[in-house]
Amino acid sequence: MAETSAAAGGAPLFEVRQIVKRYPGVAALTDVSVAIRRGQIHALLGENGAGKSTLIGVLSGITIPDSGEIRVDGEPVNIRRPKDAQALGVTTIHQELSLAPDLTVVENIFLGRETGKWGLINDRRMKEQVHQLCSEFGLDEDDMRRPVASLGALKQHVVEILKALVFDARLVILDEPTSGLADSEREALFEHMRALRSRGLSILWVTHRLDELYGLADAITVLRDGRHVATLDDPAAISPEDLVRLMVGGKASSPGAVAEEVGRTRWSGPQDEVLRLEGVSRLPVQNVSLTLKRGEILGVAGIAGAGRTELARLIFGADRREKGTIWINGMPAKIRSPRQAFKAGIALVPEERKTLGILGDFGVSKNISVSRLGGVALGGVLLDGGKESAVAAGYVRELGIKTPSVQQKIRNLSGGNQQKVIIARCLFTEPSILIIDEPTQGIDVGAKVEVYRLIYDFVDNGGAVIVISSELPELLRVADRVVVMREGQIAGEVDVHDNSGSDEDTRKTEEIMALAVRESVA
């Protein structure tokens, strides 16, 4: 199968050429070129971290590339801010819609671009401008007068589309538009996308649902690790399985290899069940049931928006579940707050280290002790600074945290050392269950080795760990088994224990990706 194909006839409407965007330690886009033609639905595929969001940011004026060129109708243009993109006819509809919930449909459509004279808004004129369009896209008079918060998810997407049409959009970027929609609503949205195409608008469509592509996408571009892998102008000629292979490549590589090098001696004690979820729900998480045993590492995979982080927050009590039961050591547990989770023996290392993990202006010692101040207090009342420093110094030695002193502000440490401090904080609460969301995100290889060692030491001593990761090679090497989430539900489970060789890793990677993006595995 060829990984590129000749472009269809006609000059591209929008084109990016050899775009490069680097962040410290990460090449988000490397020499990426994509051409989007007039009246074309162009799908953009790739794993988490493939560069899709960065490319969208470049086209929508949120991200300024380091080098490369953007052309519109064959002419070079500068897109340095969102207003530049809007002036060129680019409208981006993000997965998280940007509507003002208490304003009406008409008010949202014209928000910031209201029409009228002498500073007075002419509601009737604005309504007349969009009345026909609203009717064409299934919004009636009653809908137009209602706050958008009272509309369903599909109609809210329609409002975003109408905002684009009213102000002469030429390229509409749809980022996971069917997330959270029922099947009937998905089909209705697809009809709206076809209507946009028939009007001559171009659509750049980001989706992880491969079943949606066929019969709708006119072309598919695949990104992997920030690079352009393939542009396919005949989607019908490629199977979902081949698309998955293009997305993941042969990369059961560096993160997994690093994890394997650390080594692990397995827990030899009783493997009793320490955690059970039964029907746990709070949108986007829906009816999730799973188990975790002592001495086990359970991986959680899924594409962005699948509900992985939200599930971790429900287990930890950061969000209150609406339905379902959590069992700890065979007993139903009342976990409605992180405090109750700590008491039940659960600790969480969050994904968003900078915003949810560290206390930037506090020292290392306080960042370690903050979740269990009673452990460094005199009589459980007065904070003992000397004891706090001694506890922190012990973890610094044990975990190899590189810091000039335990009083050093944590914001001055590297990402890997910040991560180890957060893990130390969790360990200080003396948990039996540790949840780590994206354990090695944004840290270097040396720090990854230390983080894997911490995870292994914890389970080798009878703890149990849930690892959420977008790095499939990481999960294949770290976890004993992997549950795959899709649209808030468990789509399936893959046994990855004792994988043998790169061929097996590739097969397991494809199996996980297929569960994450398709209705079922062939």
C-alpha positions as CSV (number, residue, x, y, z in Angstrom):
1,M,0.0,0.0,0.0
2,A,1.4,3.4,-1.0
3,E,1.6,5.9,1.9
4,T,1.0,8.9,-0.3
5,S,-1.3,9.5,-3.3
6,A,-1.6,12.1,-5.9
7,A,-3.7,15.0,-5.0
8,A,-7.1,15.5,-6.7
9,G,-7.3,18.1,-9.4
10,G,-7.6,21.8,-8.7
11,A,-5.5,24.2,-6.7
12,P,-5.7,23.9,-2.9
13,L,-7.8,26.4,-1.0
14,F,-5.7,26.2,2.1
15,E,-2.2,24.7,2.1
16,V,0.5,24.4,4.8
17,R,4.0,23.7,3.5
18,Q,6.9,22.3,5.5
19,I,5.6,23.5,8.8
20,V,7.9,23.1,11.8
21,K,7.0,23.8,15.4
22,R,9.2,22.9,18.3
23,Y,8.8,23.2,22.1
24,P,11.5,22.6,24.7
25,G,12.5,19.0,24.2
26,V,9.6,18.2,21.8
27,A,9.2,18.5,18.1
28,A,5.4,19.0,17.8
29,L,5.5,19.3,14.0
30,T,8.4,18.4,11.7
31,D,8.2,19.4,8.0
32,V,4.4,18.9,7.7
33,S,2.7,19.7,4.5
34,V,-1.1,19.3,3.9
35,A,-3.3,20.6,1.1
36,I,-7.1,21.2,1.6
37,R,-9.2,21.7,-1.5
38,R,-12.3,23.7,-2.0
39,G,-15.5,21.9,-1.1
40,Q,-13.6,19.0,0.5
41,I,-14.1,17.1,3.7
42,H,-10.5,16.4,4.7
43,A,-10.0,14.1,7.7
44,L,-7.0,14.4,10.0
45,L,-6.0,11.3,11.9
46,G,-3.3,10.4,14.4
47,E,-2.7,9.2,17.9
48,N,-2.6,11.5,20.9
49,G,0.6,13.6,20.5
50,A,0.7,13.1,16.7
51,G,0.6,16.9,16.1
52,K,-3.1,17.3,15.2
53,S,-3.8,20.0,17.8
54,T,-0.6,21.9,16.9
55,L,-1.6,21.9,13.2
56,I,-5.1,23.2,14.1
57,G,-3.4,25.9,16.2
58,V,-1.3,27.0,13.3
59,L,-4.3,27.3,10.9
60,S,-6.4,29.0,13.5
61,G,-3.8,31.6,14.6
62,I,-3.3,30.2,18.1
63,T,0.2,28.7,17.4
64,I,2.9,30.5,15.4
65,P,5.1,28.0,13.6
66,D,8.9,28.2,13.7
67,S,9.2,27.9,10.0
68,G,7.2,26.9,6.9
69,E,4.5,28.6,4.8
70,I,0.7,28.9,4.7
71,R,-1.0,29.6,1.4
72,V,-4.6,30.5,0.6
73,D,-5.7,30.3,-3.0
74,G,-2.0,29.8,-3.9
75,E,-0.9,33.0,-2.2
76,P,1.4,33.1,0.9
77,V,-0.4,34.5,4.0
78,N,0.6,35.4,7.6
79,I,-1.6,33.9,10.4
80,R,-0.2,35.3,13.6
81,R,-3.3,35.5,15.7
82,P,-6.9,34.2,15.6
83,K,-8.2,37.5,14.0
84,D,-5.9,36.9,11.1
85,A,-7.4,33.4,10.6
86,Q,-10.9,34.7,10.9
87,A,-10.2,37.4,8.3
88,L,-9.1,34.6,5.9
89,G,-12.2,32.7,6.5
90,V,-11.0,30.1,9.0
91,T,-13.4,29.0,11.8
92,T,-12.4,26.4,14.4
93,I,-15.1,24.5,16.2
94,H,-13.4,22.9,19.2
95,Q,-14.5,19.7,21.0
96,E,-15.3,21.9,24.0
97,L,-17.7,24.4,22.5
98,S,-17.2,28.1,23.1
99,L,-20.8,29.2,23.4
100,A,-22.2,31.6,26.0
101,P,-24.7,29.3,27.7
102,D,-27.1,32.0,29.0
103,L,-27.3,33.8,25.6
104,T,-29.8,32.9,22.9
105,V,-28.9,31.3,19.6
106,V,-29.0,34.6,17.8
107,E,-27.0,36.4,20.5
108,N,-24.3,33.6,20.3
109,I,-24.1,33.8,16.5
110,F,-23.4,37.5,16.6
111,L,-21.5,37.7,19.9
112,G,-18.7,40.3,19.5
113,R,-20.0,41.2,16.0
114,E,-23.4,42.6,16.8
115,T,-25.2,44.7,14.2
116,G,-27.0,48.0,14.8
117,K,-26.5,51.8,14.8
118,W,-25.2,54.3,17.3
119,G,-24.1,51.5,19.7
120,L,-27.6,50.0,19.9
121,I,-28.0,46.3,19.0
122,N,-30.7,45.6,16.4
123,D,-32.0,42.2,17.5
124,R,-34.7,42.0,14.8
125,R,-32.1,42.7,12.0
126,M,-29.8,40.0,13.4
127,K,-32.6,37.5,13.6
128,E,-33.7,38.3,10.0
129,Q,-30.1,37.7,8.8
130,V,-30.0,34.2,10.2
131,H,-33.6,33.1,10.0
132,Q,-33.3,31.2,6.7
133,L,-30.0,29.6,7.7
134,C,-31.4,28.5,11.1
135,S,-34.3,26.9,9.3
136,E,-32.1,25.1,6.8
137,F,-30.1,23.6,9.7
138,G,-33.0,22.5,11.8
139,L,-33.4,25.4,14.3
140,D,-37.0,26.7,14.6
141,E,-38.3,30.0,16.0
142,D,-38.5,28.6,19.5
143,D,-34.9,27.4,19.4
144,M,-33.7,30.9,18.2
145,R,-35.2,32.5,21.3
146,R,-33.9,30.0,23.9
147,P,-30.5,30.1,25.8
148,V,-28.1,27.7,24.1
149,A,-27.7,25.9,27.4
150,S,-31.2,24.5,27.0
151,L,-30.4,23.0,23.6
152,G,-29.1,19.5,23.0
153,A,-25.5,18.8,22.0
154,L,-26.3,18.5,18.3
155,K,-28.1,21.9,18.1
156,Q,-25.2,23.5,20.0
157,H,-22.8,22.2,17.3
158,V,-25.2,23.7,14.7
159,V,-25.0,27.1,16.4
160,E,-21.2,27.0,16.0
161,I,-21.6,26.1,12.3
162,L,-24.1,28.9,11.8
163,K,-21.5,31.4,13.3
164,A,-19.1,30.2,10.6
165,L,-21.6,30.6,7.8
166,V,-22.9,34.0,8.7
167,F,-19.4,35.5,8.7
168,D,-18.3,33.9,5.4
169,A,-16.1,31.1,6.5
170,R,-14.1,29.2,3.8
171,L,-12.5,26.6,6.0
172,V,-14.3,25.1,9.0
173,I,-12.1,23.0,11.4
174,L,-14.1,20.5,13.3
175,D,-12.3,18.9,16.3
176,E,-13.9,15.7,17.3
177,P,-17.4,17.1,16.5
178,T,-19.3,13.8,17.3
179,S,-18.0,13.5,20.8
180,G,-20.9,13.0,23.2
181,L,-23.5,12.7,20.4
182,A,-26.0,9.9,20.1
183,D,-26.0,7.9,16.9
184,S,-29.0,9.7,15.4
185,E,-27.3,13.1,16.2
186,R,-24.1,12.0,14.6
187,E,-25.9,11.1,11.4
188,A,-27.7,14.5,11.5
189,L,-24.3,16.3,12.0
190,F,-22.9,14.4,9.0
191,E,-25.7,15.7,6.9
192,H,-24.8,19.2,8.0
193,M,-21.2,18.6,7.0
194,R,-22.3,17.5,3.6
195,A,-24.5,20.6,3.3
196,L,-21.4,22.7,4.1
197,R,-19.4,20.9,1.5
198,S,-22.2,21.5,-1.1
199,R,-21.9,25.2,-0.4
200,G,-18.2,25.1,-1.4
201,L,-16.8,25.2,2.1
202,S,-13.8,23.1,3.0
203,I,-13.8,21.1,6.2
204,L,-10.7,19.9,8.2
205,W,-12.1,17.2,10.3
206,V,-10.3,15.7,13.3
207,T,-11.7,12.3,14.4
208,H,-10.6,9.2,16.2
209,R,-13.6,7.2,15.1
210,L,-12.5,5.4,11.9
211,D,-16.0,4.0,11.3
212,E,-17.2,7.6,10.6
213,L,-14.8,8.2,7.7
214,Y,-16.2,6.0,5.0
215,G,-18.7,7.6,2.7
216,L,-18.0,11.1,4.2
217,A,-14.3,12.0,4.0
218,D,-13.0,12.9,0.6
219,A,-9.4,12.7,1.7
220,I,-7.4,11.5,4.8
221,T,-4.2,12.8,6.2
222,V,-2.3,10.8,8.8
223,L,0.2,12.3,11.2
224,R,2.5,10.4,13.5
225,D,5.0,11.8,16.0
226,G,4.6,15.2,14.5
227,R,5.3,14.1,10.9
228,H,3.2,13.7,7.8
229,V,2.8,10.0,7.1
230,A,0.2,9.8,4.4
231,T,-2.4,11.7,2.4
232,L,-5.0,9.4,0.9
233,D,-7.4,10.8,-1.7
234,D,-9.4,7.6,-2.0
235,P,-10.5,6.6,1.6
236,A,-12.5,3.7,0.3
237,A,-9.3,2.0,-0.9
238,I,-7.8,1.7,2.6
239,S,-9.1,-0.6,5.4
240,P,-9.5,0.5,9.0
241,E,-6.8,-1.9,10.0
242,D,-4.3,-0.3,7.6
243,L,-5.3,3.2,8.9
244,V,-4.5,2.0,12.4
245,R,-1.1,0.7,11.2
246,L,-0.4,4.1,9.6
247,M,-1.3,5.8,12.9
248,V,0.8,3.7,15.2
249,G,3.6,2.6,12.8
250,G,6.0,0.1,14.3
251,K,6.5,2.1,17.4
252,A,6.7,-0.3,20.3
253,S,9.8,1.7,21.1
254,S,11.4,4.1,23.5
255,P,9.1,4.5,26.4
256,G,8.4,0.7,26.6
257,A,12.1,-0.1,26.1
258,V,13.0,2.2,28.9
259,A,10.4,0.7,31.2
260,E,11.6,-2.8,30.4
261,E,15.2,-1.9,31.2
262,V,14.3,-0.9,34.7
263,G,13.2,-4.5,35.5
264,R,10.6,-5.7,38.0
265,T,10.4,-8.4,40.6
266,R,6.8,-9.4,41.0
267,W,4.7,-9.4,44.2
268,S,4.7,-13.0,45.5
269,G,2.1,-12.5,48.2
270,P,-1.7,-12.9,48.0
271,Q,-3.2,-11.3,44.9
272,D,-6.5,-10.3,46.5
273,E,-8.8,-7.7,45.0
274,V,-8.1,-4.3,46.4
275,L,-10.4,-2.2,44.2
276,R,-13.6,-2.8,42.3
277,L,-15.8,-0.4,40.4
278,E,-19.4,-1.4,39.6
279,G,-21.4,0.8,37.2
280,V,-19.5,4.0,38.1
281,S,-21.0,6.9,36.1
282,R,-20.7,10.7,35.8
283,L,-20.5,12.1,32.3
284,P,-18.4,11.6,30.3
285,V,-17.8,8.3,32.3
286,Q,-20.6,5.9,31.7
287,N,-21.2,2.6,33.6
288,V,-17.6,1.6,34.1
289,S,-16.8,-1.6,36.0
290,L,-13.3,-2.9,36.6
291,T,-11.1,-4.6,39.2
292,L,-7.6,-4.1,40.5
293,K,-5.5,-6.7,42.5
294,R,-2.7,-6.3,44.9
295,G,0.7,-6.3,43.2
296,E,-0.9,-5.5,39.8
297,I,-0.4,-2.6,37.4
298,L,-3.6,-1.9,35.4
299,G,-3.1,0.3,32.3
300,V,-5.9,2.6,31.0
301,A,-5.7,3.5,27.3
302,G,-7.9,5.6,25.1
303,I,-7.8,8.6,22.8
304,A,-8.2,12.1,24.0
305,G,-11.7,12.7,25.4
306,A,-12.3,9.0,26.1
307,G,-12.9,9.7,29.8
308,R,-9.6,8.4,31.3
309,T,-8.8,11.4,33.5
310,E,-12.4,11.8,34.5
311,L,-12.5,8.2,35.7
312,A,-9.4,8.7,37.8
313,R,-11.0,11.8,39.4
314,L,-14.2,9.8,40.2
315,I,-12.1,7.0,41.9
316,F,-10.2,9.7,43.8
317,G,-13.3,11.6,44.9
318,A,-12.2,14.8,43.1
319,D,-15.6,14.6,41.2
320,R,-18.6,12.9,42.8
321,R,-20.0,10.0,41.0
322,E,-23.7,10.0,40.1
323,K,-24.1,6.3,40.0
324,G,-22.2,3.1,40.8
325,T,-20.3,1.7,43.7
326,I,-16.6,1.6,44.6
327,W,-15.4,-1.3,46.7
328,I,-12.1,-1.2,48.7
329,N,-10.7,-4.5,50.0
330,G,-14.1,-6.2,49.5
331,M,-16.1,-3.4,51.3
332,P,-18.2,-0.7,49.7
333,A,-16.4,2.6,50.2
334,K,-17.9,6.1,50.7
335,I,-15.5,8.3,48.6
336,R,-16.9,11.7,48.0
337,S,-13.7,13.8,48.4
338,P,-9.9,13.4,48.1
339,R,-9.7,13.4,51.9
340,Q,-12.0,10.3,52.0
341,A,-9.9,8.8,49.2
342,F,-6.7,9.3,51.2
343,K,-8.3,7.6,54.2
344,A,-9.4,4.7,52.0
345,G,-5.8,4.3,50.9
346,I,-6.0,5.9,47.4
347,A,-3.6,8.5,46.1
348,L,-3.6,10.3,42.7
349,V,-0.7,11.8,40.7
350,P,-2.7,14.1,38.3
351,E,-2.0,14.6,34.6
352,E,-1.8,18.4,34.8
353,R,1.3,18.6,36.9
354,K,1.7,22.4,36.7
355,T,-1.9,23.3,37.6
356,L,-3.2,20.4,39.7
357,G,0.0,18.8,41.1
358,I,2.6,21.3,42.3
359,L,2.3,24.2,44.6
360,G,4.8,26.3,42.7
361,D,5.7,28.9,45.4
362,F,6.1,26.3,48.1
363,G,9.3,24.3,48.9
364,V,9.8,20.7,48.2
365,S,9.1,19.8,51.9
366,K,5.7,21.4,51.9
367,N,4.8,19.9,48.6
368,I,5.4,16.5,50.1
369,S,3.7,17.0,53.4
370,V,0.6,18.9,52.3
371,S,-1.7,15.9,51.8
372,R,-0.9,14.5,55.3
373,L,0.0,17.4,57.6
374,G,-0.9,15.3,60.6
375,G,2.2,13.2,59.8
376,V,4.5,16.2,60.5
377,A,2.6,17.8,63.4
378,L,3.3,17.9,67.1
379,G,0.3,16.3,68.8
380,G,-1.6,16.5,65.6
381,V,-2.0,20.3,66.0
382,L,1.2,22.3,65.5
383,L,3.4,21.9,62.4
384,D,6.9,20.6,63.2
385,G,9.2,22.2,60.6
386,G,12.1,20.0,61.6
387,K,10.1,16.8,61.2
388,E,8.7,18.0,57.9
389,S,12.2,18.7,56.6
390,A,13.4,15.3,57.8
391,V,10.5,13.5,56.1
392,A,11.2,15.4,52.8
393,A,14.9,14.7,53.0
394,G,14.2,11.0,53.3
395,Y,12.1,11.0,50.2
396,V,14.8,13.1,48.4
397,R,17.3,10.4,49.1
398,E,15.1,7.5,48.5
399,L,13.6,8.7,45.2
400,G,16.7,10.5,43.9
401,I,15.1,13.9,43.7
402,K,17.6,16.5,42.5
403,T,17.2,19.7,44.5
404,P,19.7,22.0,46.3
405,S,17.6,21.7,49.5
406,V,14.1,20.6,50.7
407,Q,13.3,24.3,51.0
408,Q,13.9,24.9,47.3
409,K,10.7,26.1,45.5
410,I,9.3,23.2,43.5
411,R,8.8,25.4,40.4
412,N,12.5,25.7,40.1
413,L,13.0,21.9,39.7
414,S,12.9,20.0,36.4
415,G,9.7,18.4,35.3
416,G,11.0,14.9,36.2
417,N,11.9,16.0,39.7
418,Q,8.6,17.7,40.1
419,Q,6.9,14.5,39.2
420,K,9.0,12.6,41.8
421,V,8.0,15.1,44.5
422,I,4.3,14.6,43.7
423,I,4.8,10.8,43.8
424,A,6.6,11.3,47.2
425,R,3.6,13.3,48.4
426,C,1.3,10.4,47.4
427,L,3.6,7.8,49.1
428,F,3.6,9.9,52.3
429,T,-0.1,9.3,52.6
430,E,0.7,5.5,52.9
431,P,-1.7,4.4,50.1
432,S,-2.4,0.9,49.0
433,I,-3.7,2.1,45.6
434,L,-1.8,4.6,43.5
435,I,-3.3,6.2,40.4
436,I,-0.8,7.9,38.0
437,D,-2.2,9.9,35.1
438,E,0.4,10.3,32.3
439,P,3.4,9.4,34.6
440,T,6.2,10.3,32.1
441,Q,4.6,13.2,30.2
442,G,7.1,16.0,29.5
443,I,10.0,14.4,31.3
444,D,13.4,13.1,30.0
445,V,14.5,9.5,29.6
446,G,16.6,9.6,32.8
447,A,13.6,10.8,34.8
448,K,11.4,8.2,33.2
449,V,13.7,5.4,34.5
450,E,13.2,6.7,38.0
451,V,9.5,7.0,37.7
452,Y,9.1,3.4,36.4
453,R,11.3,2.2,39.2
454,L,9.1,4.0,41.7
455,I,6.0,2.3,40.2
456,Y,7.7,-1.1,40.2
457,D,8.9,-0.8,43.8
458,F,5.4,0.1,44.9
459,V,3.7,-2.9,43.4
460,D,6.6,-5.2,44.3
461,N,5.9,-4.4,47.9
462,G,2.2,-5.2,47.6
463,G,0.7,-2.0,46.3
464,A,-1.6,-1.7,43.3
465,V,-1.3,0.9,40.5
466,I,-3.5,2.3,37.8
467,V,-1.5,3.9,35.1
468,I,-3.2,6.1,32.5
469,S,-1.0,6.8,29.5
470,S,-1.2,8.0,25.9
471,E,2.1,6.2,25.3
472,L,1.0,2.8,24.2
473,P,4.5,1.3,24.2
474,E,4.7,2.5,27.8
475,L,1.5,0.7,28.8
476,L,2.6,-2.5,26.9
477,R,5.8,-2.7,29.0
478,V,4.6,-1.3,32.4
479,A,1.1,-2.9,32.7
480,D,-0.1,-6.4,33.4
481,R,-3.3,-5.7,31.5
482,V,-4.8,-2.7,29.8
483,V,-8.4,-1.6,29.7
484,V,-9.3,0.5,26.8
485,M,-11.8,3.4,27.2
486,R,-13.9,4.8,24.4
487,E,-16.5,7.5,24.8
488,G,-16.6,7.2,28.5
489,Q,-17.0,3.4,28.5
490,I,-14.8,0.3,28.7
491,A,-14.4,-0.8,25.1
492,G,-12.4,-3.9,25.9
493,E,-9.4,-5.4,27.8
494,V,-6.1,-6.5,26.4
495,D,-3.7,-8.9,28.3
496,V,-0.2,-7.5,27.8
497,H,1.6,-9.5,30.5
498,D,4.7,-11.2,29.3
499,N,4.7,-9.7,25.7
500,S,7.5,-11.2,23.7
501,G,9.2,-9.2,21.0
502,S,8.4,-6.3,18.7
503,D,5.9,-8.2,16.6
504,E,3.8,-9.0,19.6
505,D,4.0,-5.4,20.7
506,T,2.9,-4.1,17.4
507,R,-0.1,-6.5,17.3
508,K,-1.1,-5.5,20.9
509,T,-0.7,-1.8,19.9
510,E,-3.0,-2.3,16.9
511,E,-5.5,-4.2,19.0
512,I,-5.6,-1.4,21.6
513,M,-6.0,1.3,19.0
514,A,-8.7,-0.6,17.2
515,L,-10.7,-0.8,20.4
516,A,-10.1,2.9,21.1
517,V,-11.3,4.1,17.7
518,R,-13.8,1.6,16.3
519,E,-17.1,0.1,17.2
520,S,-15.6,-3.4,17.4
521,V,-12.4,-5.3,16.6
522,A,-12.4,-7.3,13.4
